[in-house]
Amino acid sequence: MFRVTAATKARIGGVAHDVLTLRPRQAGLSVRDATLYVRSSDAVPTRVRVHDVNGGTLAFDLREVRRNAPLAASTFRFAAPRGTEVVDLR
């Protein structure tokens, strides 16, 4: 879907990052480009900037990312509100 058009390095808060600029492979999408900041020490994404064709920017800063953190099974429980029709498409 995207191709890397630039790869640089940056420091965010004193921490080394690899910076990838991504552009869509096909024309006509609403995304002009995206910039992905990946912490060099452990390859964890910490920042994403997405620029749309209308000049808007979506900015995401990811903090306290923990890989393989233990999660209780109850974290993924869904209880439909009373009166809701549930269609199971599995």
Steps between C-alpha positions, in 0.01 A plus 500: 500500500786739579859531387789652692616818326750621761684358798677732742595519865376734775516543875180539700554592862863395464405155370620381157229421245485375144260713297317356200297706256230292333296581188203308361577266210181597321359841415162626611525420871422753772848462654779705342778353715581374848809529715578219742747548786645173630722484808837370380580298813199266485305578178194628688299768316467812715358762265289506184409800286246453220443777244183493293440644154300790646795628704393348832733318735424220746764475771544205734760479777529154654626494858570220743471233230549155651541198279350168604343649811287247690127559448212333677254311279226731631669787313349365179144430616214667320156527652235629261257746655153363576279498191789498253484253212833321470593357160786252526685495165772256598 
